[in-house]
Amino acid sequence: MKKLFATLAIAFLGVSLASAKTFSIKLFQPSVVGGTELKPGDYKLELSDEKVRITNGRQSGEATVKVQNSDRKFRSTTVRYSNGDGKFRVQEIRLGGTTTTLVFPES
């Protein structure tokens, strides 16, 4: 029974990793993602279901997002911010080459 459980757990992990999508984004200013402030630079964005992880090797931020689809593809990746407290908090990312918009929760 333990071997069956371990096999199922490994199979489930493989399926969840296979469903992650990866994109490249560039942050042009200090940006808050999931409570973490990221410095400007090039980042890898991993989307798995409704969770996003943004990393550049040294820094990372994670957040739960709402995934929305548009009726047209976006020509480029754009990042929209809210700035109510003087910090640039990521509010939305439109992924270039896709119809996908990631909406971040209000912090």
Gaussian input, Z-matrix of N, CA and C with variables (Angstrom, degrees):
# hf/3-21g

backbone

0 1
 N
 C     1     B1
 C     2     B2     1     A1
 N     3     B3     2     A2     1     D1
 C     4     B4     3     A3     2     D2
 C     5     B5     4     A4     3     D3
 N     6     B6     5     A5     4     D4
 C     7     B7     6     A6     5     D5
 C     8     B8     7     A7     6     D6
 N     9     B9     8     A8     7     D7
 C    10    B10     9     A9     8     D8
 C    11    B11    10    A10     9     D9
 N    12    B12    11    A11    10    D10
 C    13    B13    12    A12    11    D11
 C    14    B14    13    A13    12    D12
 N    15    B15    14    A14    13    D13
 C    16    B16    15    A15    14    D14
 C    17    B17    16    A16    15    D15
 N    18    B18    17    A17    16    D16
 C    19    B19    18    A18    17    D17
 C    20    B20    19    A19    18    D18
 N    21    B21    20    A20    19    D19
 C    22    B22    21    A21    20    D20
 C    23    B23    22    A22    21    D21
 N    24    B24    23    A23    22    D22
 C    25    B25    24    A24    23    D23
 C    26    B26    25    A25    24    D24
 N    27    B27    26    A26    25    D25
 C    28    B28    27    A27    26    D26
 C    29    B29    28    A28    27    D27
 N    30    B30    29    A29    28    D28
 C    31    B31    30    A30    29    D29
 C    32    B32    31    A31    30    D30
 N    33    B33    32    A32    31    D31
 C    34    B34    33    A33    32    D32
 C    35    B35    34    A34    33    D33
 N    36    B36    35    A35    34    D34
 C    37    B37    36    A36    35    D35
 C    38    B38    37    A37    36    D36
 N    39    B39    38    A38    37    D37
 C    40    B40    39    A39    38    D38
 C    41    B41    40    A40    39    D39
 N    42    B42    41    A41    40    D40
 C    43    B43    42    A42    41    D41
 C    44    B44    43    A43    42    D42
 N    45    B45    44    A44    43    D43
 C    46    B46    45    A45    44    D44
 C    47    B47    46    A46    45    D45
 N    48    B48    47    A47    46    D46
 C    49    B49    48    A48    47    D47
 C    50    B50    49    A49    48    D48
 N    51    B51    50    A50    49    D49
 C    52    B52    51    A51    50    D50
 C    53    B53    52    A52    51    D51
 N    54    B54    53    A53    52    D52
 C    55    B55    54    A54    53    D53
 C    56    B56    55    A55    54    D54
 N    57    B57    56    A56    55    D55
 C    58    B58    57    A57    56    D56
 C    59    B59    58    A58    57    D57
 N    60    B60    59    A59    58    D58
 C    61    B61    60    A60    59    D59
 C    62    B62    61    A61    60    D60
 N    63    B63    62    A62    61    D61
 C    64    B64    63    A63    62    D62
 C    65    B65    64    A64    63    D63
 N    66    B66    65    A65    64    D64
 C    67    B67    66    A66    65    D65
 C    68    B68    67    A67    66    D66
 N    69    B69    68    A68    67    D67
 C    70    B70    69    A69    68    D68
 C    71    B71    70    A70    69    D69
 N    72    B72    71    A71    70    D70
 C    73    B73    72    A72    71    D71
 C    74    B74    73    A73    72    D72
 N    75    B75    74    A74    73    D73
 C    76    B76    75    A75    74    D74
 C    77    B77    76    A76    75    D75
 N    78    B78    77    A77    76    D76
 C    79    B79    78    A78    77    D77
 C    80    B80    79    A79    78    D78
 N    81    B81    80    A80    79    D79
 C    82    B82    81    A81    80    D80
 C    83    B83    82    A82    81    D81
 N    84    B84    83    A83    82    D82
 C    85    B85    84    A84    83    D83
 C    86    B86    85    A85    84    D84
 N    87    B87    86    A86    85    D85
 C    88    B88    87    A87    86    D86
 C    89    B89    88    A88    87    D87
 N    90    B90    89    A89    88    D88
 C    91    B91    90    A90    89    D89
 C    92    B92    91    A91    90    D90
 N    93    B93    92    A92    91    D91
 C    94    B94    93    A93    92    D92
 C    95    B95    94    A94    93    D93
 N    96    B96    95    A95    94    D94
 C    97    B97    96    A96    95    D95
 C    98    B98    97    A97    96    D96
 N    99    B99    98    A98    97    D97
 C   100   B100    99    A99    98    D98
 C   101   B101   100   A100    99    D99
 N   102   B102   101   A101   100   D100
 C   103   B103   102   A102   101   D101
 C   104   B104   103   A103   102   D102
 N   105   B105   104   A104   103   D103
 C   106   B106   105   A105   104   D104
 C   107   B107   106   A106   105   D105
 N   108   B108   107   A107   106   D106
 C   109   B109   108   A108   107   D107
 C   110   B110   109   A109   108   D108
 N   111   B111   110   A110   109   D109
 C   112   B112   111   A111   110   D110
 C   113   B113   112   A112   111   D111
 N   114   B114   113   A113   112   D112
 C   115   B115   114   A114   113   D113
 C   116   B116   115   A115   114   D114
 N   117   B117   116   A116   115   D115
 C   118   B118   117   A117   116   D116
 C   119   B119   118   A118   117   D117
 N   120   B120   119   A119   118   D118
 C   121   B121   120   A120   119   D119
 C   122   B122   121   A121   120   D120
 N   123   B123   122   A122   121   D121
 C   124   B124   123   A123   122   D122
 C   125   B125   124   A124   123   D123
 N   126   B126   125   A125   124   D124
 C   127   B127   126   A126   125   D125
 C   128   B128   127   A127   126   D126
 N   129   B129   128   A128   127   D127
 C   130   B130   129   A129   128   D128
 C   131   B131   130   A130   129   D129
 N   132   B132   131   A131   130   D130
 C   133   B133   132   A132   131   D131
 C   134   B134   133   A133   132   D132
 N   135   B135   134   A134   133   D133
 C   136   B136   135   A135   134   D134
 C   137   B137   136   A136   135   D135
 N   138   B138   137   A137   136   D136
 C   139   B139   138   A138   137   D137
 C   140   B140   139   A139   138   D138
 N   141   B141   140   A140   139   D139
 C   142   B142   141   A141   140   D140
 C   143   B143   142   A142   141   D141
 N   144   B144   143   A143   142   D142
 C   145   B145   144   A144   143   D143
 C   146   B146   145   A145   144   D144
 N   147   B147   146   A146   145   D145
 C   148   B148   147   A147   146   D146
 C   149   B149   148   A148   147   D147
 N   150   B150   149   A149   148   D148
 C   151   B151   150   A150   149   D149
 C   152   B152   151   A151   150   D150
 N   153   B153   152   A152   151   D151
 C   154   B154   153   A153   152   D152
 C   155   B155   154   A154   153   D153
 N   156   B156   155   A155   154   D154
 C   157   B157   156   A156   155   D155
 C   158   B158   157   A157   156   D156
 N   159   B159   158   A158   157   D157
 C   160   B160   159   A159   158   D158
 C   161   B161   160   A160   159   D159
 N   162   B162   161   A161   160   D160
 C   163   B163   162   A162   161   D161
 C   164   B164   163   A163   162   D162
 N   165   B165   164   A164   163   D163
 C   166   B166   165   A165   164   D164
 C   167   B167   166   A166   165   D165
 N   168   B168   167   A167   166   D166
 C   169   B169   168   A168   167   D167
 C   170   B170   169   A169   168   D168
 N   171   B171   170   A170   169   D169
 C   172   B172   171   A171   170   D170
 C   173   B173   172   A172   171   D171
 N   174   B174   173   A173   172   D172
 C   175   B175   174   A174   173   D173
 C   176   B176   175   A175   174   D174
 N   177   B177   176   A176   175   D175
 C   178   B178   177   A177   176   D176
 C   179   B179   178   A178   177   D177
 N   180   B180   179   A179   178   D178
 C   181   B181   180   A180   179   D179
 C   182   B182   181   A181   180   D180
 N   183   B183   182   A182   181   D181
 C   184   B184   183   A183   182   D182
 C   185   B185   184   A184   183   D183
 N   186   B186   185   A185   184   D184
 C   187   B187   186   A186   185   D185
 C   188   B188   187   A187   186   D186
 N   189   B189   188   A188   187   D187
 C   190   B190   189   A189   188   D188
 C   191   B191   190   A190   189   D189
 N   192   B192   191   A191   190   D190
 C   193   B193   192   A192   191   D191
 C   194   B194   193   A193   192   D192
 N   195   B195   194   A194   193   D193
 C   196   B196   195   A195   194   D194
 C   197   B197   196   A196   195   D195
 N   198   B198   197   A197   196   D196
 C   199   B199   198   A198   197   D197
 C   200   B200   199   A199   198   D198
 N   201   B201   200   A200   199   D199
 C   202   B202   201   A201   200   D200
 C   203   B203   202   A202   201   D201
 N   204   B204   203   A203   202   D202
 C   205   B205   204   A204   203   D203
 C   206   B206   205   A205   204   D204
 N   207   B207   206   A206   205   D205
 C   208   B208   207   A207   206   D206
 C   209   B209   208   A208   207   D207
 N   210   B210   209   A209   208   D208
 C   211   B211   210   A210   209   D209
 C   212   B212   211   A211   210   D210
 N   213   B213   212   A212   211   D211
 C   214   B214   213   A213   212   D212
 C   215   B215   214   A214   213   D213
 N   216   B216   215   A215   214   D214
 C   217   B217   216   A216   215   D215
 C   218   B218   217   A217   216   D216
 N   219   B219   218   A218   217   D217
 C   220   B220   219   A219   218   D218
 C   221   B221   220   A220   219   D219
 N   222   B222   221   A221   220   D220
 C   223   B223   222   A222   221   D221
 C   224   B224   223   A223   222   D222
 N   225   B225   224   A224   223   D223
 C   226   B226   225   A225   224   D224
 C   227   B227   226   A226   225   D225
 N   228   B228   227   A227   226   D226
 C   229   B229   228   A228   227   D227
 C   230   B230   229   A229   228   D228
 N   231   B231   230   A230   229   D229
 C   232   B232   231   A231   230   D230
 C   233   B233   232   A232   231   D231
 N   234   B234   233   A233   232   D232
 C   235   B235   234   A234   233   D233
 C   236   B236   235   A235   234   D234
 N   237   B237   236   A236   235   D235
 C   238   B238   237   A237   236   D236
 C   239   B239   238   A238   237   D237
 N   240   B240   239   A239   238   D238
 C   241   B241   240   A240   239   D239
 C   242   B242   241   A241   240   D240
 N   243   B243   242   A242   241   D241
 C   244   B244   243   A243   242   D242
 C   245   B245   244   A244   243   D243
 N   246   B246   245   A245   244   D244
 C   247   B247   246   A246   245   D245
 C   248   B248   247   A247   246   D246
 N   249   B249   248   A248   247   D247
 C   250   B250   249   A249   248   D248
 C   251   B251   250   A250   249   D249
 N   252   B252   251   A251   250   D250
 C   253   B253   252   A252   251   D251
 C   254   B254   253   A253   252   D252
 N   255   B255   254   A254   253   D253
 C   256   B256   255   A255   254   D254
 C   257   B257   256   A256   255   D255
 N   258   B258   257   A257   256   D256
 C   259   B259   258   A258   257   D257
 C   260   B260   259   A259   258   D258
 N   261   B261   260   A260   259   D259
 C   262   B262   261   A261   260   D260
 C   263   B263   262   A262   261   D261
 N   264   B264   263   A263   262   D262
 C   265   B265   264   A264   263   D263
 C   266   B266   265   A265   264   D264
 N   267   B267   266   A266   265   D265
 C   268   B268   267   A267   266   D266
 C   269   B269   268   A268   267   D267
 N   270   B270   269   A269   268   D268
 C   271   B271   270   A270   269   D269
 C   272   B272   271   A271   270   D270
 N   273   B273   272   A272   271   D271
 C   274   B274   273   A273   272   D272
 C   275   B275   274   A274   273   D273
 N   276   B276   275   A275   274   D274
 C   277   B277   276   A276   275   D275
 C   278   B278   277   A277   276   D276
 N   279   B279   278   A278   277   D277
 C   280   B280   279   A279   278   D278
 C   281   B281   280   A280   279   D279
 N   282   B282   281   A281   280   D280
 C   283   B283   282   A282   281   D281
 C   284   B284   283   A283   282   D282
 N   285   B285   284   A284   283   D283
 C   286   B286   285   A285   284   D284
 C   287   B287   286   A286   285   D285
 N   288   B288   287   A287   286   D286
 C   289   B289   288   A288   287   D287
 C   290   B290   289   A289   288   D288
 N   291   B291   290   A290   289   D289
 C   292   B292   291   A291   290   D290
 C   293   B293   292   A292   291   D291
 N   294   B294   293   A293   292   D292
 C   295   B295   294   A294   293   D293
 C   296   B296   295   A295   294   D294
 N   297   B297   296   A296   295   D295
 C   298   B298   297   A297   296   D296
 C   299   B299   298   A298   297   D297
 N   300   B300   299   A299   298   D298
 C   301   B301   300   A300   299   D299
 C   302   B302   301   A301   300   D300
 N   303   B303   302   A302   301   D301
 C   304   B304   303   A303   302   D302
 C   305   B305   304   A304   303   D303
 N   306   B306   305   A305   304   D304
 C   307   B307   306   A306   305   D305
 C   308   B308   307   A307   306   D306
 N   309   B309   308   A308   307   D307
 C   310   B310   309   A309   308   D308
 C   311   B311   310   A310   309   D309
 N   312   B312   311   A311   310   D310
 C   313   B313   312   A312   311   D311
 C   314   B314   313   A313   312   D312
 N   315   B315   314   A314   313   D313
 C   316   B316   315   A315   314   D314
 C   317   B317   316   A316   315   D315
 N   318   B318   317   A317   316   D316
 C   319   B319   318   A318   317   D317
 C   320   B320   319   A319   318   D318

   B1=1.4506
   B2=1.5216
   B3=1.3497
   B4=1.4621
   B5=1.5272
   B6=1.3556
   B7=1.4623
   B8=1.5209
   B9=1.3120
   B10=1.4610
   B11=1.5211
   B12=1.3275
   B13=1.4701
   B14=1.5225
   B15=1.3302
   B16=1.4726
   B17=1.5232
   B18=1.3312
   B19=1.4638
   B20=1.5173
   B21=1.3287
   B22=1.4620
   B23=1.5292
   B24=1.3191
   B25=1.4618
   B26=1.5233
   B27=1.3170
   B28=1.4644
   B29=1.5248
   B30=1.3119
   B31=1.4603
   B32=1.5228
   B33=1.3261
   B34=1.4660
   B35=1.5233
   B36=1.3237
   B37=1.4635
   B38=1.5208
   B39=1.3135
   B40=1.4633
   B41=1.5132
   B42=1.3235
   B43=1.4589
   B44=1.5225
   B45=1.3235
   B46=1.4618
   B47=1.5204
   B48=1.3409
   B49=1.4606
   B50=1.5206
   B51=1.3184
   B52=1.4549
   B53=1.5222
   B54=1.3267
   B55=1.4575
   B56=1.5261
   B57=1.3376
   B58=1.4623
   B59=1.5243
   B60=1.3311
   B61=1.4653
   B62=1.5191
   B63=1.3211
   B64=1.4529
   B65=1.5198
   B66=1.3323
   B67=1.4591
   B68=1.5232
   B69=1.3122
   B70=1.4621
   B71=1.5166
   B72=1.3387
   B73=1.4597
   B74=1.5255
   B75=1.3176
   B76=1.4595
   B77=1.5220
   B78=1.3250
   B79=1.4611
   B80=1.5229
   B81=1.3186
   B82=1.4583
   B83=1.5279
   B84=1.3215
   B85=1.4614
   B86=1.5222
   B87=1.3361
   B88=1.4697
   B89=1.5284
   B90=1.3294
   B91=1.4599
   B92=1.5192
   B93=1.3245
   B94=1.4592
   B95=1.5322
   B96=1.3321
   B97=1.4663
   B98=1.5182
   B99=1.3261
   B100=1.4655
   B101=1.5119
   B102=1.3111
   B103=1.4531
   B104=1.5228
   B105=1.3443
   B106=1.4633
   B107=1.5220
   B108=1.3335
   B109=1.4604
   B110=1.5264
   B111=1.3282
   B112=1.4603
   B113=1.5207
   B114=1.3207
   B115=1.4589
   B116=1.5245
   B117=1.3291
   B118=1.4687
   B119=1.5277
   B120=1.3333
   B121=1.4651
   B122=1.5093
   B123=1.3209
   B124=1.4597
   B125=1.5154
   B126=1.3245
   B127=1.4597
   B128=1.5176
   B129=1.3269
   B130=1.4585
   B131=1.5159
   B132=1.3174
   B133=1.4551
   B134=1.5235
   B135=1.3297
   B136=1.4671
   B137=1.5105
   B138=1.3297
   B139=1.4566
   B140=1.5180
   B141=1.3184
   B142=1.4554
   B143=1.5219
   B144=1.3214
   B145=1.4586
   B146=1.5292
   B147=1.3022
   B148=1.4654
   B149=1.5344
   B150=1.3108
   B151=1.4649
   B152=1.5185
   B153=1.3214
   B154=1.4547
   B155=1.5224
   B156=1.3268
   B157=1.4620
   B158=1.5240
   B159=1.3347
   B160=1.4578
   B161=1.5259
   B162=1.3565
   B163=1.4630
   B164=1.5249
   B165=1.3217
   B166=1.4708
   B167=1.5187
   B168=1.2865
   B169=1.4577
   B170=1.5155
   B171=1.3166
   B172=1.4627
   B173=1.5241
   B174=1.3008
   B175=1.4663
   B176=1.5202
   B177=1.3375
   B178=1.4580
   B179=1.5178
   B180=1.3124
   B181=1.4502
   B182=1.5129
   B183=1.3144
   B184=1.4623
   B185=1.5172
   B186=1.3340
   B187=1.4577
   B188=1.5208
   B189=1.2982
   B190=1.4517
   B191=1.5179
   B192=1.3240
   B193=1.4571
   B194=1.5223
   B195=1.3126
   B196=1.4576
   B197=1.5216
   B198=1.3243
   B199=1.4584
   B200=1.5264
   B201=1.3359
   B202=1.4601
   B203=1.5207
   B204=1.3251
   B205=1.4512
   B206=1.5155
   B207=1.3179
   B208=1.4637
   B209=1.5245
   B210=1.3102
   B211=1.4658
   B212=1.5281
   B213=1.3478
   B214=1.4624
   B215=1.5291
   B216=1.3402
   B217=1.4641
   B218=1.5265
   B219=1.3195
   B220=1.4575
   B221=1.5224
   B222=1.3290
   B223=1.4687
   B224=1.5168
   B225=1.3161
   B226=1.4571
   B227=1.5234
   B228=1.3040
   B229=1.4622
   B230=1.5224
   B231=1.3227
   B232=1.4634
   B233=1.5261
   B234=1.3281
   B235=1.4624
   B236=1.5193
   B237=1.3214
   B238=1.4622
   B239=1.5228
   B240=1.3384
   B241=1.4574
   B242=1.5182
   B243=1.3336
   B244=1.4601
   B245=1.5239
   B246=1.3240
   B247=1.4566
   B248=1.5254
   B249=1.3182
   B250=1.4543
   B251=1.5091
   B252=1.3226
   B253=1.4681
   B254=1.5300
   B255=1.3337
   B256=1.4560
   B257=1.5127
   B258=1.3445
   B259=1.4581
   B260=1.5212
   B261=1.3231
   B262=1.4546
   B263=1.5262
   B264=1.3341
   B265=1.4633
   B266=1.5288
   B267=1.3416
   B268=1.4567
   B269=1.5184
   B270=1.3187
   B271=1.4575
   B272=1.5299
   B273=1.3458
   B274=1.4602
   B275=1.5229
   B276=1.3249
   B277=1.4650
   B278=1.5249
   B279=1.3368
   B280=1.4640
   B281=1.5171
   B282=1.3281
   B283=1.4553
   B284=1.5249
   B285=1.3361
   B286=1.4581
   B287=1.5178
   B288=1.3442
   B289=1.4556
   B290=1.5130
   B291=1.3418
   B292=1.4661
   B293=1.5288
   B294=1.3013
   B295=1.4719
   B296=1.5299
   B297=1.3270
   B298=1.4616
   B299=1.5264
   B300=1.3400
   B301=1.4551
   B302=1.5291
   B303=1.3302
   B304=1.4639
   B305=1.5308
   B306=1.3190
   B307=1.4633
   B308=1.5207
   B309=1.3396
   B310=1.4561
   B311=1.5212
   B312=1.3341
   B313=1.4606
   B314=1.5216
   B315=1.3148
   B316=1.4614
   B317=1.5156
   B318=1.3127
   B319=1.4743
   B320=1.5036
   A1=110.66
   A2=117.10
   A3=120.57
   A4=110.86
   A5=116.85
   A6=120.15
   A7=110.66
   A8=116.91
   A9=120.96
   A10=110.22
   A11=116.55
   A12=120.58
   A13=110.99
   A14=116.90
   A15=121.21
   A16=110.34
   A17=117.27
   A18=120.96
   A19=110.77
   A20=117.42
   A21=121.04
   A22=111.36
   A23=117.26
   A24=121.17
   A25=110.52
   A26=117.57
   A27=121.42
   A28=109.81
   A29=118.07
   A30=121.29
   A31=110.74
   A32=117.51
   A33=121.52
   A34=110.66
   A35=117.27
   A36=121.39
   A37=110.26
   A38=117.36
   A39=121.33
   A40=112.04
   A41=117.87
   A42=121.88
   A43=110.53
   A44=117.94
   A45=120.23
   A46=110.88
   A47=118.38
   A48=120.35
   A49=111.10
   A50=117.24
   A51=120.58
   A52=111.33
   A53=117.56
   A54=119.82
   A55=112.97
   A56=118.03
   A57=121.09
   A58=109.51
   A59=115.70
   A60=121.54
   A61=107.40
   A62=116.73
   A63=122.00
   A64=110.59
   A65=115.92
   A66=123.03
   A67=108.36
   A68=116.84
   A69=122.38
   A70=108.74
   A71=116.15
   A72=120.26
   A73=108.57
   A74=115.93
   A75=121.89
   A76=108.01
   A77=115.42
   A78=121.27
   A79=107.52
   A80=117.28
   A81=122.06
   A82=112.87
   A83=117.07
   A84=121.35
   A85=108.60
   A86=118.18
   A87=119.02
   A88=109.17
   A89=116.02
   A90=121.31
   A91=110.51
   A92=117.22
   A93=121.78
   A94=109.22
   A95=115.04
   A96=122.68
   A97=107.30
   A98=116.35
   A99=120.17
   A100=113.32
   A101=118.33
   A102=121.77
   A103=114.84
   A104=117.78
   A105=122.28
   A106=109.50
   A107=116.56
   A108=119.99
   A109=109.32
   A110=115.33
   A111=122.08
   A112=109.60
   A113=116.47
   A114=121.63
   A115=109.52
   A116=117.43
   A117=119.82
   A118=110.67
   A119=115.68
   A120=119.83
   A121=112.12
   A122=115.28
   A123=123.03
   A124=109.33
   A125=116.16
   A126=121.86
   A127=111.32
   A128=114.76
   A129=122.44
   A130=106.93
   A131=116.79
   A132=122.40
   A133=107.55
   A134=116.25
   A135=121.84
   A136=108.26
   A137=115.54
   A138=122.28
   A139=108.63
   A140=116.21
   A141=121.92
   A142=107.27
   A143=116.01
   A144=122.97
   A145=108.70
   A146=118.74
   A147=120.89
   A148=110.86
   A149=116.05
   A150=121.17
   A151=108.45
   A152=115.16
   A153=120.51
   A154=108.60
   A155=114.87
   A156=122.03
   A157=106.43
   A158=115.65
   A159=121.58
   A160=106.84
   A161=117.06
   A162=121.04
   A163=111.29
   A164=115.12
   A165=120.49
   A166=110.68
   A167=117.54
   A168=122.25
   A169=112.22
   A170=117.00
   A171=120.89
   A172=111.86
   A173=116.04
   A174=120.52
   A175=110.01
   A176=114.72
   A177=118.30
   A178=109.87
   A179=114.94
   A180=122.71
   A181=108.59
   A182=116.29
   A183=121.85
   A184=109.55
   A185=115.55
   A186=120.09
   A187=109.59
   A188=115.06
   A189=121.57
   A190=106.72
   A191=117.06
   A192=121.35
   A193=110.26
   A194=114.92
   A195=121.11
   A196=106.06
   A197=117.15
   A198=122.20
   A199=108.46
   A200=115.06
   A201=120.94
   A202=108.81
   A203=116.61
   A204=121.46
   A205=110.38
   A206=114.98
   A207=122.76
   A208=108.85
   A209=116.33
   A210=120.13
   A211=111.48
   A212=117.14
   A213=120.99
   A214=109.64
   A215=115.40
   A216=120.15
   A217=109.27
   A218=115.05
   A219=121.12
   A220=108.79
   A221=116.70
   A222=121.00
   A223=112.21
   A224=117.40
   A225=120.96
   A226=109.35
   A227=115.36
   A228=120.82
   A229=109.01
   A230=115.90
   A231=120.67
   A232=109.29
   A233=114.66
   A234=121.87
   A235=107.23
   A236=116.77
   A237=122.34
   A238=108.70
   A239=114.64
   A240=120.76
   A241=111.62
   A242=115.19
   A243=122.53
   A244=104.55
   A245=116.34
   A246=119.76
   A247=110.27
   A248=117.59
   A249=121.18
   A250=115.03
   A251=117.58
   A252=120.40
   A253=112.38
   A254=116.75
   A255=120.24
   A256=114.12
   A257=117.95
   A258=122.06
   A259=108.69
   A260=116.64
   A261=121.55
   A262=108.76
   A263=115.45
   A264=121.80
   A265=108.95
   A266=115.55
   A267=119.71
   A268=108.41
   A269=114.94
   A270=121.97
   A271=110.66
   A272=115.00
   A273=119.41
   A274=108.90
   A275=116.31
   A276=121.84
   A277=107.30
   A278=115.15
   A279=121.41
   A280=106.55
   A281=116.33
   A282=122.03
   A283=111.18
   A284=116.43
   A285=122.47
   A286=112.25
   A287=115.97
   A288=121.76
   A289=113.83
   A290=116.99
   A291=121.62
   A292=109.12
   A293=115.69
   A294=121.76
   A295=110.31
   A296=116.86
   A297=122.73
   A298=113.04
   A299=114.81
   A300=122.49
   A301=108.08
   A302=115.89
   A303=121.40
   A304=107.00
   A305=116.66
   A306=121.76
   A307=107.82
   A308=115.86
   A309=122.25
   A310=110.08
   A311=117.11
   A312=120.00
   A313=110.78
   A314=116.11
   A315=120.66
   A316=108.72
   A317=116.39
   A318=120.08
   A319=109.96
   D1=-41.14
   D2=-179.99
   D3=-63.12
   D4=-38.82
   D5=179.35
   D6=-65.31
   D7=-39.46
   D8=178.47
   D9=-63.25
   D10=-44.32
   D11=179.04
   D12=-62.25
   D13=-44.15
   D14=179.96
   D15=-63.60
   D16=-41.25
   D17=178.78
   D18=-63.99
   D19=-42.88
   D20=178.68
   D21=-65.65
   D22=-38.71
   D23=178.91
   D24=-64.30
   D25=-42.48
   D26=178.94
   D27=-66.95
   D28=-41.58
   D29=178.41
   D30=-63.11
   D31=-41.89
   D32=178.81
   D33=-64.00
   D34=-42.27
   D35=178.68
   D36=-61.58
   D37=-42.67
   D38=178.53
   D39=-61.95
   D40=-40.39
   D41=178.45
   D42=-67.02
   D43=-42.08
   D44=-179.03
   D45=-67.90
   D46=-36.41
   D47=177.13
   D48=-69.58
   D49=-34.88
   D50=-179.41
   D51=-68.89
   D52=-25.52
   D53=-177.57
   D54=-83.25
   D55=-7.97
   D56=179.27
   D57=-72.09
   D58=135.95
   D59=177.17
   D60=-110.34
   D61=141.99
   D62=-176.99
   D63=-118.05
   D64=137.58
   D65=179.67
   D66=-136.57
   D67=159.49
   D68=173.32
   D69=-105.22
   D70=135.62
   D71=176.05
   D72=-135.54
   D73=160.27
   D74=176.65
   D75=-124.45
   D76=127.55
   D77=174.83
   D78=-100.72
   D79=125.13
   D80=-175.50
   D81=-93.82
   D82=-8.19
   D83=-179.91
   D84=-148.17
   D85=164.26
   D86=176.07
   D87=-55.68
   D88=128.74
   D89=-172.37
   D90=-131.22
   D91=132.42
   D92=179.64
   D93=-93.45
   D94=124.14
   D95=177.80
   D96=-128.02
   D97=117.50
   D98=178.10
   D99=57.08
   D100=34.56
   D101=178.79
   D102=87.84
   D103=-6.17
   D104=179.66
   D105=-105.95
   D106=130.59
   D107=177.54
   D108=-89.29
   D109=121.92
   D110=-179.86
   D111=-102.68
   D112=140.29
   D113=178.49
   D114=-75.36
   D115=158.27
   D116=175.63
   D117=-58.98
   D118=146.07
   D119=178.71
   D120=154.54
   D121=-175.45
   D122=178.74
   D123=-89.02
   D124=134.69
   D125=-176.35
   D126=-133.49
   D127=156.78
   D128=170.80
   D129=-100.99
   D130=130.66
   D131=177.95
   D132=-110.20
   D133=123.47
   D134=176.12
   D135=-110.65
   D136=124.35
   D137=178.98
   D138=-112.61
   D139=121.75
   D140=177.09
   D141=-132.76
   D142=111.26
   D143=-174.65
   D144=56.80
   D145=-113.09
   D146=-179.22
   D147=-116.39
   D148=29.79
   D149=176.20
   D150=-121.55
   D151=139.78
   D152=179.41
   D153=-126.42
   D154=141.93
   D155=175.68
   D156=-129.53
   D157=126.79
   D158=-179.36
   D159=-115.40
   D160=120.96
   D161=-175.93
   D162=-136.93
   D163=154.87
   D164=169.94
   D165=-135.47
   D166=24.12
   D167=179.69
   D168=94.92
   D169=-48.43
   D170=-178.85
   D171=-95.18
   D172=-34.31
   D173=-175.92
   D174=-124.73
   D175=153.43
   D176=174.95
   D177=-154.33
   D178=152.16
   D179=174.78
   D180=-138.89
   D181=145.46
   D182=-179.60
   D183=-128.85
   D184=147.43
   D185=177.74
   D186=-158.23
   D187=155.65
   D188=169.54
   D189=-87.01
   D190=137.27
   D191=-178.00
   D192=-129.98
   D193=161.14
   D194=170.75
   D195=-100.62
   D196=125.02
   D197=-178.55
   D198=-94.34
   D199=122.73
   D200=178.18
   D201=-120.74
   D202=149.99
   D203=178.17
   D204=-117.90
   D205=136.63
   D206=179.33
   D207=-94.63
   D208=169.97
   D209=177.42
   D210=-87.96
   D211=-1.55
   D212=178.86
   D213=-138.79
   D214=156.17
   D215=177.22
   D216=-79.47
   D217=145.98
   D218=175.90
   D219=-85.58
   D220=135.94
   D221=-178.53
   D222=-71.28
   D223=-32.45
   D224=-179.82
   D225=-145.10
   D226=163.65
   D227=177.67
   D228=-80.69
   D229=130.22
   D230=178.13
   D231=-128.44
   D232=145.53
   D233=178.70
   D234=-117.10
   D235=126.72
   D236=176.19
   D237=-108.15
   D238=143.92
   D239=-174.58
   D240=-122.56
   D241=158.56
   D242=162.45
   D243=-111.24
   D244=150.32
   D245=-174.53
   D246=-142.86
   D247=46.65
   D248=-177.22
   D249=-73.87
   D250=-24.26
   D251=-175.56
   D252=-117.67
   D253=16.82
   D254=179.65
   D255=89.32
   D256=-6.13
   D257=176.33
   D258=-109.48
   D259=145.32
   D260=178.68
   D261=-86.60
   D262=102.24
   D263=179.35
   D264=-97.19
   D265=127.00
   D266=-179.65
   D267=-63.77
   D268=124.63
   D269=-178.43
   D270=-105.92
   D271=-34.41
   D272=-174.69
   D273=-159.71
   D274=142.35
   D275=172.51
   D276=-128.13
   D277=124.90
   D278=173.45
   D279=-101.81
   D280=120.31
   D281=-173.15
   D282=-87.23
   D283=115.85
   D284=-179.16
   D285=-59.15
   D286=140.82
   D287=-179.24
   D288=81.45
   D289=0.92
   D290=179.22
   D291=-130.60
   D292=178.03
   D293=173.58
   D294=-104.39
   D295=14.31
   D296=-170.34
   D297=-93.67
   D298=130.63
   D299=171.69
   D300=-118.79
   D301=130.85
   D302=177.60
   D303=-103.57
   D304=118.96
   D305=-179.86
   D306=-105.04
   D307=121.66
   D308=-177.89
   D309=-90.31
   D310=146.48
   D311=179.49
   D312=-68.59
   D313=154.82
   D314=175.09
   D315=-68.70
   D316=135.69
   D317=-179.35
   D318=-94.03

